[in-house]
Amino acid sequence: MSPAPGRPRPPRRRDRHGRGLRGPLAPSHVPIAKARSERFDDLVLDAVDRLKPRWAKQLSAVEFAVEEVPPVSELGDGPGPLTGEPIPFGRAEPAAGTRPAVVIIYRRPLESRARDRDHLGAMVHEAVVEQVAGLFGLSPESVDPGFDDHD
């Protein structure tokens, strides 16, 4: 039923099936309420926090970012049996001029290869360590002594 012309529509109190208004499925402070991208961002921040006790000074000059997928320019001809080039999990860009150094981690390639949340966390940590190591010109084992222990 529509309101009479010129009269404002009253606020809806129920959905059209009479079940009430939809609301959030979980309270905002519960981890399940976070979007997948927000949980991935948290994994990247956790990986950086694990490196900070040893590399806090160097990491303070580095910005960390998450992108969905690598740009086409990084894929070359694309992955496949002929090229053998894997899809990158991240990239590091050294500081240039006033722009700080940046480590970028790609969410979708990592999520598509992870078996579960724990494996995803380990893969994100490895990607962060590899990019930080490349940025600093070090081996991943020197950035994170337990790097070889991950699987």
KOLLO-614101 format. One record per atom (N, C-alpha, C): atom name; residue number from 1; chain; x, y, z. Coordinates in Angstrom, 2 decimals. Example, Ala and Ser with C-alpha at 12.3 -4.5 7.8 and 13.67 -1.06 7.14 Angstrom:
<pts>
atome:num:chaine:x:y:z
N:1:A:13.19:-5.69:7.80
CA:1:A:12.30:-4.50:7.80
C:1:A:13.20:-3.30:7.80
N:2:A:12.85:-2.25:7.08
CA:2:A:13.67:-1.06:7.14
C:2:A:12.90:0.03:7.87
</pts>
This chain:
<pts>
atome:num:chaine:x:y:z
N:1:A:0.84:-1.17:0.00
CA:1:A:0.00:0.00:0.00
C:1:A:0.89:1.23:0.00
N:2:A:0.68:2.12:-0.92
CA:2:A:1.50:3.32:-1.00
C:2:A:0.81:4.46:-0.28
N:3:A:1.58:5.43:0.23
CA:3:A:0.96:6.56:0.94
C:3:A:0.23:7.47:-0.04
N:4:A:-0.64:8.26:0.50
CA:4:A:-1.37:9.22:-0.33
C:4:A:-0.39:10.20:-0.95
N:5:A:-0.70:10.72:-2.13
CA:5:A:0.21:11.68:-2.77
C:5:A:0.47:12.87:-1.85
N:6:A:1.78:13.26:-1.79
CA:6:A:2.16:14.40:-0.98
C:6:A:2.42:14.06:0.47
N:7:A:2.15:12.85:0.88
CA:7:A:2.41:12.46:2.28
C:7:A:3.66:11.60:2.33
N:8:A:4.50:11.81:3.33
CA:8:A:5.72:10.99:3.43
C:8:A:5.39:9.56:3.81
N:9:A:6.22:8.66:3.34
CA:9:A:6.05:7.24:3.64
C:9:A:6.46:6.99:5.10
N:10:A:5.68:6.26:5.86
CA:10:A:6.05:5.97:7.25
C:10:A:7.28:5.05:7.28
N:11:A:8.06:5.11:8.34
CA:11:A:9.25:4.25:8.41
C:11:A:8.85:2.77:8.43
N:12:A:9.68:1.95:7.78
CA:12:A:9.39:0.51:7.75
C:12:A:9.75:-0.12:9.08
N:13:A:8.85:-0.91:9.56
CA:13:A:9.10:-1.59:10.82
C:13:A:9.42:-3.05:10.61
N:14:A:9.01:-3.60:9.50
CA:14:A:9.26:-5.01:9.20
C:14:A:9.58:-5.14:7.72
N:15:A:10.26:-6.22:7.38
CA:15:A:10.48:-6.47:5.96
C:15:A:9.18:-6.96:5.35
N:16:A:9.16:-7.17:4.07
CA:16:A:7.90:-7.51:3.41
C:16:A:7.37:-8.89:3.77
N:17:A:8.18:-9.71:4.43
CA:17:A:7.70:-11.03:4.84
C:17:A:7.27:-11.05:6.31
N:18:A:7.34:-9.89:6.97
CA:18:A:6.87:-9.79:8.34
C:18:A:7.82:-10.33:9.38
N:19:A:9.10:-10.53:9.03
CA:19:A:10.05:-11.10:9.99
C:19:A:10.86:-10.05:10.74
N:20:A:10.69:-8.82:10.47
CA:20:A:11.47:-7.80:11.16
C:20:A:12.62:-7.32:10.29
N:21:A:13.23:-6.24:10.72
CA:21:A:14.34:-5.67:9.97
C:21:A:15.58:-6.53:10.10
N:22:A:16.35:-6.56:9.04
CA:22:A:17.60:-7.31:9.10
C:22:A:18.63:-6.52:9.87
N:23:A:19.44:-7.21:10.58
CA:23:A:20.51:-6.58:11.34
C:23:A:21.79:-7.37:11.17
N:24:A:22.83:-6.97:11.87
CA:24:A:24.09:-7.71:11.76
C:24:A:23.93:-9.13:12.33
N:25:A:24.67:-10.06:11.73
CA:25:A:24.60:-11.45:12.19
C:25:A:25.37:-11.66:13.48
N:26:A:26.38:-10.84:13.70
CA:26:A:27.19:-10.96:14.90
C:26:A:27.55:-9.57:15.40
N:27:A:27.79:-9.42:16.69
CA:27:A:28.21:-8.11:17.21
C:27:A:29.54:-7.70:16.57
N:28:A:29.75:-6.40:16.45
CA:28:A:30.93:-5.90:15.74
C:28:A:32.25:-6.26:16.42
N:29:A:32.26:-6.58:17.71
CA:29:A:33.51:-6.89:18.40
C:29:A:33.91:-8.37:18.26
N:30:A:33.07:-9.18:17.66
CA:30:A:33.35:-10.60:17.48
C:30:A:34.14:-10.79:16.18
N:31:A:35.20:-11.62:16.18
CA:31:A:36.01:-11.77:14.97
C:31:A:35.25:-12.18:13.72
N:32:A:34.18:-12.94:13.87
CA:32:A:33.43:-13.38:12.69
C:32:A:32.75:-12.20:11.99
N:33:A:32.57:-11.09:12.68
CA:33:A:31.91:-9.93:12.10
C:33:A:32.81:-9.19:11.11
N:34:A:34.10:-9.49:11.12
CA:34:A:35.03:-8.82:10.20
C:34:A:34.93:-9.42:8.80
N:35:A:35.11:-8.57:7.83
CA:35:A:35.13:-9.03:6.44
C:35:A:36.43:-9.78:6.18
N:36:A:36.43:-10.59:5.15
CA:36:A:37.61:-11.38:4.80
C:36:A:38.83:-10.48:4.57
N:37:A:38.62:-9.35:3.92
CA:37:A:39.74:-8.44:3.66
C:37:A:40.28:-7.84:4.96
N:38:A:39.41:-7.57:5.92
CA:38:A:39.85:-7.04:7.21
C:38:A:40.65:-8.10:7.98
N:39:A:40.22:-9.35:7.91
CA:39:A:40.97:-10.42:8.58
C:39:A:42.33:-10.60:7.93
N:40:A:42.40:-10.46:6.60
CA:40:A:43.67:-10.56:5.89
C:40:A:44.60:-9.42:6.30
N:41:A:44.06:-8.20:6.39
CA:41:A:44.86:-7.06:6.85
C:41:A:45.44:-7.34:8.23
N:42:A:44.64:-7.94:9.10
CA:42:A:45.13:-8.28:10.45
C:42:A:46.27:-9.29:10.38
N:43:A:46.20:-10.25:9.45
CA:43:A:47.29:-11.22:9.31
C:43:A:48.58:-10.54:8.87
N:44:A:48.47:-9.57:7.97
CA:44:A:49.67:-8.83:7.53
C:44:A:50.25:-8.04:8.70
N:45:A:49.39:-7.37:9.46
CA:45:A:49.87:-6.61:10.62
C:45:A:50.50:-7.52:11.66
N:46:A:49.93:-8.70:11.86
CA:46:A:50.52:-9.66:12.80
C:46:A:51.91:-10.10:12.33
N:47:A:52.06:-10.32:11.02
CA:47:A:53.36:-10.73:10.48
C:47:A:54.39:-9.63:10.69
N:48:A:53.99:-8.38:10.48
CA:48:A:54.91:-7.25:10.69
C:48:A:55.25:-7.13:12.18
N:49:A:54.26:-7.31:13.04
CA:49:A:54.51:-7.23:14.49
C:49:A:55.50:-8.30:14.94
N:50:A:55.47:-9.47:14.30
CA:50:A:56.42:-10.53:14.66
C:50:A:57.85:-10.15:14.30
N:51:A:58.03:-9.28:13.33
CA:51:A:59.37:-8.85:12.92
C:51:A:59.86:-7.63:13.70
N:52:A:58.95:-6.89:14.31
CA:52:A:59.31:-5.63:14.96
C:52:A:60.30:-5.76:16.12
N:53:A:60.25:-6.80:16.95
CA:53:A:61.24:-6.83:18.04
C:53:A:62.68:-6.76:17.53
N:54:A:62.92:-7.30:16.36
CA:54:A:64.28:-7.35:15.83
C:54:A:64.56:-6.23:14.82
N:55:A:63.54:-5.74:14.13
CA:55:A:63.73:-4.81:13.03
C:55:A:62.89:-3.54:13.18
N:56:A:62.56:-3.13:14.38
CA:56:A:61.66:-2.00:14.60
C:56:A:62.16:-0.72:13.92
N:57:A:63.43:-0.41:14.06
CA:57:A:63.96:0.83:13.49
C:57:A:63.84:0.83:11.97
N:58:A:64.22:-0.27:11.33
CA:58:A:64.17:-0.34:9.87
C:58:A:62.73:-0.36:9.36
N:59:A:61.86:-1.06:10.07
CA:59:A:60.46:-1.18:9.63
C:59:A:59.67:0.11:9.84
N:60:A:60.16:1.00:10.71
CA:60:A:59.44:2.25:10.94
C:60:A:59.44:3.13:9.68
N:61:A:60.38:2.89:8.77
CA:61:A:60.46:3.67:7.53
C:61:A:59.78:2.96:6.36
N:62:A:59.06:1.87:6.64
CA:62:A:58.41:1.09:5.59
C:62:A:56.90:1.13:5.78
N:63:A:56.18:1.36:4.70
CA:63:A:54.72:1.27:4.74
C:63:A:54.31:-0.09:4.21
N:64:A:53.27:-0.65:4.80
CA:64:A:52.75:-1.95:4.37
C:64:A:51.35:-1.75:3.81
N:65:A:51.08:-2.42:2.69
CA:65:A:49.78:-2.28:2.04
C:65:A:49.33:-3.65:1.54
N:66:A:48.02:-3.75:1.31
CA:66:A:47.42:-4.97:0.77
C:66:A:46.67:-4.58:-0.50
N:67:A:46.90:-5.34:-1.56
CA:67:A:46.14:-5.19:-2.79
C:67:A:45.49:-6.52:-3.10
N:68:A:44.38:-6.47:-3.83
CA:68:A:43.65:-7.70:-4.15
C:68:A:44.49:-8.65:-5.00
N:69:A:44.99:-8.16:-6.13
CA:69:A:45.75:-8.98:-7.07
C:69:A:46.92:-8.17:-7.61
N:70:A:47.95:-8.85:-8.12
CA:70:A:49.06:-8.11:-8.72
C:70:A:48.62:-7.43:-10.02
N:71:A:49.24:-6.30:-10.35
CA:71:A:48.91:-5.66:-11.63
C:71:A:49.33:-6.55:-12.80
N:72:A:48.69:-6.36:-13.91
CA:72:A:48.96:-7.17:-15.10
C:72:A:50.43:-7.07:-15.50
N:73:A:51.04:-5.91:-15.27
CA:73:A:52.44:-5.71:-15.65
C:73:A:53.38:-6.66:-14.91
N:74:A:52.98:-7.13:-13.74
CA:74:A:53.82:-8.05:-12.97
C:74:A:53.63:-9.50:-13.40
N:75:A:52.61:-9.77:-14.18
CA:75:A:52.32:-11.15:-14.56
C:75:A:53.04:-11.57:-15.83
N:76:A:53.57:-10.65:-16.59
CA:76:A:54.23:-11.00:-17.83
C:76:A:53.23:-11.67:-18.75
N:77:A:53.58:-12.86:-19.23
CA:77:A:52.68:-13.62:-20.09
C:77:A:51.69:-14.43:-19.29
N:78:A:51.80:-14.37:-17.97
CA:78:A:50.89:-15.12:-17.11
C:78:A:51.47:-16.46:-16.74
N:79:A:50.95:-17.06:-15.70
CA:79:A:51.45:-18.36:-15.28
C:79:A:51.03:-19.43:-16.26
N:80:A:51.79:-20.44:-16.34
CA:80:A:51.43:-21.53:-17.23
C:80:A:52.59:-22.49:-17.39
N:81:A:52.37:-23.60:-18.03
CA:81:A:53.41:-24.60:-18.16
C:81:A:54.60:-24.13:-19.00
N:82:A:54.37:-23.20:-19.92
CA:82:A:55.47:-22.75:-20.77
C:82:A:56.37:-21.74:-20.07
N:83:A:55.78:-20.80:-19.35
CA:83:A:56.59:-19.77:-18.71
C:83:A:57.11:-20.21:-17.35
N:84:A:56.31:-20.96:-16.62
CA:84:A:56.72:-21.43:-15.30
C:84:A:56.80:-20.32:-14.27
N:85:A:56.38:-19.12:-14.62
CA:85:A:56.42:-18.00:-13.69
C:85:A:55.23:-18.07:-12.74
N:86:A:55.48:-18.12:-11.44
CA:86:A:54.35:-18.14:-10.51
C:86:A:53.74:-16.74:-10.35
N:87:A:52.51:-16.70:-9.90
CA:87:A:51.88:-15.42:-9.59
C:87:A:52.51:-14.92:-8.30
N:88:A:52.97:-13.67:-8.27
CA:88:A:53.65:-13.16:-7.07
C:88:A:52.68:-12.98:-5.91
N:89:A:53.21:-13.15:-4.70
CA:89:A:52.44:-12.94:-3.48
C:89:A:52.60:-11.52:-2.95
N:90:A:53.60:-10.80:-3.45
CA:90:A:53.83:-9.44:-2.99
C:90:A:54.94:-8.79:-3.78
N:91:A:55.17:-7.52:-3.45
CA:91:A:56.30:-6.81:-4.05
C:91:A:56.78:-5.76:-3.07
N:92:A:58.03:-5.37:-3.25
CA:92:A:58.62:-4.33:-2.41
C:92:A:59.14:-3.23:-3.31
N:93:A:58.87:-1.99:-2.93
CA:93:A:59.35:-0.84:-3.67
C:93:A:60.22:-0.01:-2.75
N:94:A:61.49:0.19:-3.12
CA:94:A:62.37:0.98:-2.26
C:94:A:61.93:2.44:-2.20
N:95:A:62.39:3.13:-1.19
CA:95:A:62.06:4.55:-1.04
C:95:A:62.62:5.32:-2.23
N:96:A:61.86:6.33:-2.65
CA:96:A:62.29:7.17:-3.76
C:96:A:61.85:8.60:-3.48
N:97:A:62.81:9.48:-3.36
CA:97:A:62.49:10.88:-3.06
C:97:A:61.82:11.00:-1.71
N:98:A:60.64:11.57:-1.71
CA:98:A:59.90:11.72:-0.44
C:98:A:58.99:10.54:-0.16
N:99:A:58.86:9.63:-1.12
CA:99:A:58.00:8.46:-0.94
C:99:A:58.75:7.39:-0.13
N:100:A:58.13:6.88:0.94
CA:100:A:58.80:5.85:1.74
C:100:A:58.81:4.50:1.02
N:101:A:59.61:3.59:1.52
CA:101:A:59.62:2.23:1.00
C:101:A:58.25:1.60:1.29
N:102:A:57.81:0.73:0.36
CA:102:A:56.49:0.12:0.50
C:102:A:56.60:-1.38:0.25
N:103:A:55.94:-2.16:1.10
CA:103:A:55.79:-3.59:0.89
C:103:A:54.31:-3.83:0.64
N:104:A:54.01:-4.45:-0.50
CA:104:A:52.62:-4.72:-0.88
C:104:A:52.41:-6.22:-0.93
N:105:A:51.40:-6.69:-0.24
CA:105:A:51.05:-8.11:-0.22
C:105:A:49.73:-8.28:-0.98
N:106:A:49.68:-9.31:-1.84
CA:106:A:48.50:-9.56:-2.66
C:106:A:47.60:-10.59:-1.98
N:107:A:46.37:-10.20:-1.71
CA:107:A:45.45:-11.03:-0.92
C:107:A:44.94:-12.25:-1.68
N:108:A:44.42:-12.09:-2.88
CA:108:A:43.75:-13.18:-3.56
C:108:A:44.68:-14.36:-3.90
N:109:A:45.90:-14.13:-4.41
CA:109:A:46.77:-15.28:-4.68
C:109:A:47.08:-16.10:-3.42
N:110:A:47.27:-15.40:-2.29
CA:110:A:47.56:-16.11:-1.05
C:110:A:46.33:-16.88:-0.56
N:111:A:45.18:-16.24:-0.58
CA:111:A:43.96:-16.91:-0.10
C:111:A:43.62:-18.12:-0.96
N:112:A:43.87:-18.03:-2.26
CA:112:A:43.50:-19.15:-3.14
C:112:A:44.41:-20.36:-2.94
N:113:A:45.58:-20.18:-2.39
CA:113:A:46.51:-21.29:-2.19
C:113:A:46.54:-21.84:-0.76
N:114:A:45.90:-21.14:0.15
CA:114:A:45.93:-21.56:1.55
C:114:A:44.92:-22.68:1.80
N:115:A:45.32:-23.67:2.59
CA:115:A:44.43:-24.77:2.95
C:115:A:43.40:-24.36:3.98
N:116:A:43.83:-23.53:4.94
CA:116:A:42.95:-23.07:6.01
C:116:A:43.51:-21.76:6.57
N:117:A:42.86:-21.25:7.61
CA:117:A:43.27:-19.95:8.18
C:117:A:44.68:-19.99:8.74
N:118:A:45.06:-21.07:9.40
CA:118:A:46.41:-21.17:9.96
C:118:A:47.46:-21.19:8.85
N:119:A:47.18:-21.94:7.81
CA:119:A:48.10:-22.00:6.67
C:119:A:48.20:-20.63:5.99
N:120:A:47.07:-19.93:5.90
CA:120:A:47.08:-18.59:5.32
C:120:A:47.96:-17.65:6.16
N:121:A:47.84:-17.74:7.47
CA:121:A:48.68:-16.91:8.34
C:121:A:50.16:-17.17:8.13
N:122:A:50.52:-18.45:7.98
CA:122:A:51.92:-18.81:7.74
C:122:A:52.39:-18.31:6.38
N:123:A:51.52:-18.42:5.37
CA:123:A:51.89:-17.95:4.03
C:123:A:52.04:-16.43:3.99
N:124:A:51.17:-15.72:4.69
CA:124:A:51.27:-14.26:4.75
C:124:A:52.58:-13.87:5.42
N:125:A:52.91:-14.55:6.52
CA:125:A:54.16:-14.25:7.22
C:125:A:55.35:-14.48:6.29
N:126:A:55.35:-15.59:5.57
CA:126:A:56.45:-15.87:4.64
C:126:A:56.55:-14.81:3.56
N:127:A:55.40:-14.38:3.02
CA:127:A:55.41:-13.35:1.99
C:127:A:55.96:-12.03:2.53
N:128:A:55.56:-11.66:3.73
CA:128:A:56.05:-10.42:4.34
C:128:A:57.56:-10.53:4.56
N:129:A:58.02:-11.65:5.11
CA:129:A:59.45:-11.84:5.36
C:129:A:60.24:-11.76:4.05
N:130:A:59.75:-12.43:3.00
CA:130:A:60.46:-12.41:1.72
C:130:A:60.54:-11.01:1.14
N:131:A:59.47:-10.24:1.22
CA:131:A:59.48:-8.88:0.68
C:131:A:60.36:-7.95:1.50
N:132:A:60.31:-8.08:2.82
CA:132:A:61.18:-7.26:3.69
C:132:A:62.64:-7.61:3.43
N:133:A:62.93:-8.90:3.29
CA:133:A:64.30:-9.33:3.02
C:133:A:64.78:-8.75:1.69
N:134:A:63.95:-8.80:0.66
CA:134:A:64.33:-8.24:-0.63
C:134:A:64.54:-6.73:-0.55
N:135:A:63.73:-6.06:0.23
CA:135:A:63.84:-4.62:0.39
C:135:A:65.14:-4.24:1.10
N:136:A:65.52:-5.02:2.12
CA:136:A:66.73:-4.75:2.89
C:136:A:67.98:-5.36:2.27
N:137:A:67.81:-6.16:1.22
CA:137:A:68.96:-6.81:0.60
C:137:A:69.54:-7.93:1.45
N:138:A:68.68:-8.62:2.18
CA:138:A:69.10:-9.71:3.07
C:138:A:68.42:-11.00:2.65
N:139:A:68.87:-12.09:3.25
CA:139:A:68.19:-13.36:3.02
C:139:A:66.99:-13.44:3.97
N:140:A:65.94:-14.17:3.58
CA:140:A:64.79:-14.32:4.48
C:140:A:65.17:-14.93:5.83
N:141:A:66.17:-15.82:5.82
CA:141:A:66.59:-16.46:7.07
C:141:A:67.22:-15.46:8.04
N:142:A:67.86:-14.40:7.52
CA:142:A:68.44:-13.41:8.42
C:142:A:67.39:-12.43:8.94
N:143:A:66.30:-12.24:8.19
CA:143:A:65.22:-11.39:8.67
C:143:A:64.40:-12.14:9.72
N:144:A:64.11:-13.40:9.49
CA:144:A:63.37:-14.23:10.43
C:144:A:64.12:-15.56:10.57
N:145:A:64.84:-15.74:11.68
CA:145:A:65.64:-16.97:11.83
C:145:A:64.83:-18.25:11.72
N:146:A:63.55:-18.23:12.00
CA:146:A:62.73:-19.42:11.90
C:146:A:62.08:-19.60:10.54
N:147:A:62.54:-18.85:9.53
CA:147:A:61.90:-18.85:8.21
C:147:A:61.85:-20.24:7.59
N:148:A:62.91:-21.02:7.69
CA:148:A:62.94:-22.36:7.10
C:148:A:61.98:-23.31:7.78
N:149:A:61.58:-23.01:9.02
CA:149:A:60.72:-23.90:9.79
C:149:A:59.26:-23.82:9.37
N:150:A:58.88:-22.80:8.58
CA:150:A:57.47:-22.63:8.20
C:150:A:57.09:-23.62:7.13
N:151:A:55.82:-24.01:7.15
CA:151:A:55.22:-24.82:6.07
C:151:A:53.77:-24.47:5.92
</pts>
